[in-house]
């Protein structure tokens, strides 16, 4: 699975690079590169078929998640996966981290 985080296209001081999306339709707009402010960037490959495991492995719990087994992190400092971020499964389906669980997004 590939984990994607939302980032500002042009980071600035007034907004965090973490965007808490509220709906799969908003995630879909950003995923399709149709949002002028935000973009999804790949941050990790996770070797699991379980969305919950991918979420857990890409969160800072006891240490930086990029040191977790079964994770290949992109270079650079990474934040924890949170609401609004995406996970693409090996079958091509796209899932948004939601407030409780995951919601499918039409790729």
Residue, then its C-alpha position, 0 to 999 in steps of 0.5 A: x500500500x502507498x500512504x499519501x499525505x496532504x500538503x500545501x502546494x506553497x507552504x506558508x506560516x499561517x497554515x499547517x501542512x496538515x489539512x483535516x479533510x471532512x469528506x471523500x469528495x474533497x479528497x477526490x478533488x485534491x487527488x485529481x489535482x484540481x485544488x489550487x492550494x493542496x496536493x497529495x504526496x506519497x510518503x510511504x510504502x507499507x507492506x500490509x493489506x490491512x488499512x488499520x495496520x498501515x495507519x498504525x505503522x505511519x504514526x509516531x507512537x513510541x518512536x518515529x514511524x519511518x523506522x517501523x518494520x514493513x515501512x519504506x518511508x520517503x526521504x525527509x521528515x514526516x508527520x503522522x498519518x491523520x484524517x484526510x490522508x489517503x491510502x492506496x491499496x495494491x488493488x488500486x482502491x483509494x481510502x481516506x482516513x476518516x474520523x472513525x475508520x476509512x472511507x473509499x474515494x473514487x480515484 
